């Protein structure tokens, strides 16, 4: 899958490149096509750090990256190298106590903070006092107001003139005291393209391996996830979601892992494995696999097999993994560290788990002639077809709740 990032150079007074602003692009169209700041930044981070070579993208310089309220409050900038990233606070981020505290933590850790498209408001004074760089859209603020702000803060803040489009704009900005410059006069954003390797993130396999130990170590899991920007963002988003109804927000990976616990972490990483390989072409099969997983789990519980219900869940989830990855099931199972019963069921050997999976598959294929002759039972326990349908609809609702998008 191809991914895109636009970069626009930022120059100093000597016309040396000071750094690049990294901008979200969904295609080769050189304009913003996103709708959500948080999602756009997450994609930029994923593409710049996990798909492309970051140092090549920035030519060894600094990267200005936009951050929304949500990302700042959740501490996502702390996952990025402070020596290489300038945290750019978007213009519509309100200077709430939470945001001011988040920025203080960033400053204490040595991060450089930039205020984007700045227009002076009294409420922004706490952020202005912490800012290292202030970007002002040159044509959108009166010259008098720009001069007043530069004069007051020039000894502690670098001012960046944004959207410089003519030589006259540039010369005027220099005379006013600006130190950094960005705009079409120098260069339009240039789109960089990379190719994301399709398939589950190998860090997910490392997490699975740790979780499947008899005594998983949260510290090891934390270390794996903290080194992966995409996983870190998604884990924090999940832990702070309405689904978990957390009374407080979690700002660290370790807090989130402790909150979720081993069983929910296992469930999460397996869900993420499917989501990592979802494409437009296979999205329906991924959705079906997630519903199938939850239905298998619910059936196991209702058949008195609660202690085995997670194995049923995993069997449903990975029952089409060979098709999704276009690999032999034997080959895929080598990476997944599943129990022998689950592996046997996925390989087609008839055990109790496979028996229930076969029933679910008959229902999915709407093979009503076979459905009429099926008994939903394991050992001495059984459930009715009416109860099966209730559980099926419950699984669908659950899959909708769990569809936390990037």
N, C-alpha and C positions, 0 to 999 in steps of 0.2 A: 504494500500500500504506500502510495506516495504522500509525503507530508511537505508542508511549505512554511517558511518563515521569511518575512521581509525584514531587511535591515536598512536603516538610514543612518549615515554617518553624522557625527557631531564633531565640530571643529573648534580648536582654540584660536587665539589671536594670531598665532604663527601659521595658521592653516594646517597644523598637524591634526590628525584624527585623534580626538580625545576618547571616543568610544562609539558604540552603535546602539541605537534604540532598536529592540527586537519587536516586531509587530506580527500579530496573528494574520495569517492568510489561509483561506480554505482551498484555494486553487491558484492558478497562474494569473487570475484577475488581480491587478495591483490596486485593490481597495478593500476596505474592511467589510467582510460579509458575515460577521458574527452578530449575536444578539445578547450575549451574556458575558460580562467582563471576567467573571470567575472562570468560566469554561474556556474562554479565549486564552487567558494567561496559563491555565493548566496545560493547554495544548502547546503553547509556545515553549514552556518549560520542558515538556515531554520531548518535543521535536529537537530543541536546542541541545539538551543534555543527554538524552537517551538514544536519539536516532542519528543526529548529525554530530560532527566533531566540534564541540563548543569553541575551542581555541582557534580553530580554522574559521568558524563562523564570525568570530569577533576579531580575528587576526591578532590575538593576544591582548586585546584591549578590554575595556570595561563594557558591560552590557547594561543598558537601561531596560528594566522590565516593569511593566505596569502591574499594580496590585490593587485589588478591590477590597472593600470593607471585610468581606468574608475571609479572604485569604490572609489579610493582616491580623484579624482577630484570632485566627487559628494558628498563627505563627509559621505559616508556610515559608516566608522568606528565609527563616533560620536554616532551612534545608539546603540552601544554595551557598556557594563559597563567597564569603564577604569580600575577598580580594578581587573578585571578578564581576560582581553584580552590584548595580545601583538600584536601590528599591525606590521605584517611582510611584508615588501615591496619586491615584487618579483624582481629577478635579471634583468629582461628585462624592468623594468620601467625606463624610461629616467628621468634624473634630470632636468626637465624643470622648468621654473618659476612657473607654475601652481602647479606642484608636490611639489616643495620646500615650496610654500605658504600653501598648504594643510597640509604638515607635521608640519609647524610652528603652525598652528591652533591646530593640535592634541597635540603638546608639550605644548602649552599654556593651554590646557584643562586637562593636567596631564596624557596623554596616554604614554605608553612605546613603543618605536619604535625599530624595529629590521630590519636589512638589510640582505636579504637572498642571499646565494651563492655569497658572495661579492668578487669582483676582483677590485683592485684599479684602478680608472680613475680620472683624474683631475676634470672632470665634476661632479664627485660624492662627492667632498669635502663638498659642502653645506649640503648634506644629512648625511655625515659622522660626521660632527660637531654636528648634532642633535641626532644621533643614541645613544641608550642606550645599544643595543646589536648588534654585528656583527657576522653573521654566515659565516664560511668559509668551503667550501668543502675540507676536509683535503688532499685528494690525488690529487686534481685538481690544486692546487697552489703550487709553489715551496716553500720549507721550508724557504729559505732565505727571500722571499717576505713576508711570514707569520710572521717571527720573526721581520722584519723591521716594519711592520704595528702594531704588538702587542706592541713593544717597544715604538712606538710613541704615541699610544692612550690608553695604558693600565690603565692610571690613571683616565680616564673618561668613558671608554667603557668596557663592559664585552664581551669577545670573546668566541664564541661557536664553537667548533670543530665538524663539521658535517660529516657524513659518516665514523665514526670510526668503523673499521671492525675487528681489531685484538688488542690483549693486547699490542703489540709493538706500534701500532698507539696511543693507549690511554696513555701509559707511556711517549711517546715522546711529545704528546700534553700537558700533565701536566707540563713537564719540560720547555716547551716553554712559559707557562704563561696562557694557556686557563683556563677559570673558569667553562665553561659549556660544556657538551658533549652529542652527539646524534649519534646513528648508530646501525648497526646490531650486533656489539659486545655486546651491552647491551640488545637490544630488537628490533625485527622487529615490524613494525606497526601492531597493533591488531585491527581487524574490530569489531565495535560495531553496533548492529542492533536495529532499532526501528520500530514501526508501526505507520504510519501516519493515523489519522482518516479521512476517506473520507467524504466529504461534505463541503459546503461553510464555510469559516472562520467566526466564530461568530462576529469578529470585523467588518466584512463587513456589517452585519445586524445592528450593532450599528451605523455605518456611515450612512446607509440608513435611519435609524430612525431619525437621526439628519437632514439629507438632506430633509426629507419629512416634516419637520416643516415649518410653515409659514415664519419664519425668521431664517434660519439655522445659527448657530454660527460656523464660521471658526475655532475659538480657540478650541472649543470642538472636532471638526473633527480632527484638528491637533493633539490633545492629544491622541485620539484613535489610529491614524495611527502611530504616533511616537513610541508607545509602541509595535508595530508589525513590526519586522525586514523585513519579506517578503513583506508586503504591502508597507512599506516605500521604499524599493528598487524598486519595480515595479512602484510606483507612480512617483518617481524621473526619472526613465527611460522613462516613458511615457511623462512626462512634457518636458523632454529634447530631445524628439525624433524628427526626421525629419518631422513626421506627423504634429507637431505643429510649425515647422520652427521657433523655438525660436531664437531670435538674441543673447540672453545671456543664459548661463547655470544656472540652478537653483540648489542651494546646500542645501536648507532647505525645509521641508515639507510644512511649511506655505506659502512660496513663490510659490511652485508648486500648492497648492490649490487655491490661489488667481489667478494665471495664468489661471488655467483651468476654474474656475467659477462654479457656482452651477449646471447648466445644464450638463456641460461636466463631472463634478464629478459624477453626478447621472448615466450618461451613463457608465462611467468608472467602478463604483462599481458593476453595474449590469453585465457588461461584465466579471469582475473578478469573480463574483459568478459562472458563467458558467465555466470559466477557472479553478477555484479551484476544480471542480468536474470532470474535463476531465481526462479520462483514455484512454488506448489504445483501449479498447472495445467500448467506447462511443464517441470517438473523432469526428467521422463523424456526429453524431447527434448534438453534440455541435456546429460544424461548420455550419450545416444546420440551427440551431436555430439563430445563429448570422446573417447569410444571411437573414433569414426570418424576423428578427427584423428590419434590415435596409430597406428591401423591403417594409415592412408595413409602416415604417415612410415615405418613398418616395411616396408611394401611397397616404397616407393621405395628404401630401403637395400638390400633383398634383390634388387632389380632393377638394382643397380649405380648408383643415382642418389643417392648419399649427399649430394653437394654441393647437390642440389635438394630434399632430404628435408623441409626446413623449409617450403618452398612447398607440398608435398603436405600437411603437417601443417595449415597454415593453411586450405587448401582444404577439408579435412574438417571443421575446426572451425567455419568460417563457412558451410558449405553449407546450413544452415537458419536463418541469422541473419535473413533477411527474414521468415520465419514467426514467429520469436521476438519481433521488434520490430514486427511488423505494418506493415512498410514495404516499398517496392519495393527490389529488390536494387541497382539502379543508385544509388538514393538512399543506401543504407547504405554502399556502396563508396566514396563520396566522403569519408567520415570515416575510413576504415581505412588508407589509404596502403599498399596492397598492390601487389605486382609485376603487370605486365601479364599474365603467364601465369596467375597466380592469379585475377585479375579476369575474364579470358576464361573460365576454367574455371567460375567461379561464375555467370557469365552464360549458361552453356550452350554455349559454343563448343567444338567438339571438338578439344582438343589432348591431349597425353600425360597431363596431370594429370586432365583431365575424363574421359578414357577409364578411368583407374583408379577415379575417383570413381563412375562409372556401374557398375562391377563391384561395388564395395562396396555400393551402393544395391540392386542386384539381390539380393545375399546377405542384406541386412537385411530385404528384403521377402519372403524365403523363396520367391522365384520360381524353384523348382527346375527347371522346364522350360527356362527361359532359362539357368540356371546350368550345366546340362549342356553347353550349346553355347558356353560362354565360354572364351576363352584369356586367361590373366593374363600379359600381355606388354607390353613397351615396347621398340621397336626389335628388337634381336636377343636381348634378355634375357627370360626367362620364369621363372615359378615354378609349382609344382603346386598343385592345390586342397588337398592335404593340408597343404602348407606354409602356405597361406593360413589354414587353420583354426588352426594353431599360433600364427600371428601374431595372429589374432583374439583368442584366449584371452590372449595376452600383453598385448594392448591393454586388455582388460577388467581384468586385474590392475593394470596401471599406473594406470588411471582410478580404481581404488579407493584406491591409494596417494596419488594427487593430490587426493583429495576432502577437502582441508583446509577444515573448516567455520569459520563465523564464530565 
